[in-house]
Amino acid sequence: MTTLLVIAKQPLPGRVKTRLTPPFTAEEAAALAEAALTDTLAAVAVTPADRHVLVLDGSPGPWLPPGFEVLPQCAGGLDERLAAAFAACTGPALLIGMDTPQVTPGLLNPALDFGSHDAWFGPAADGGFWALGLATPDPALLLGVPMSVPETGAVQYERLRAAGLRTGLLPRLRDVDTAADAAAVAGQAPSGRFAAVHHRLTGAPRTVR
């Protein structure tokens, strides 16, 4: 049974995207976070997997599409929460976050094929990672990895390599952390809800393709 996981926070003002304030208000940052989550879940929903799971800090809202199982995040650091998400899977699993609304089924599909790979790794431009896939979910591969620092991705990738896993690389994507990130990502996916909300808040040009 293949599981596609999204780990996310409920998009509430003051709890999400705090690095966007300023220039955005807490309410505007939450609106951008909700839009990013909406786009991410929409892409995941149409990506074939046996289970679609939202691992959520908070409560689901109207942005949650049908077909998702919702699991609460455990307490602890991000490494512990990611490890627990994989521990809830009994077969191959791919985990992504809510910070890459430009993600598409075309990017996710290859990482659900474990025929010639034991793991998949999607590096992020800020030094972290946006996707991690494991043919055999092993929480120990994540526990102790320093999170939210420039070397997070390098340490996590080395964990996979040191474990002898045949690791496939996914394209590098840019997380939405700062206002500059938000503008860049909105430009990369101009047809999405994230780009629409960003345009509404900033008046920045939006070319829908």
Order of alpha helices (4+ residues) and beta strands (2+ residues): beta-alpha-beta-beta-alpha-beta-alpha-beta-beta-alpha-beta-alpha-alpha
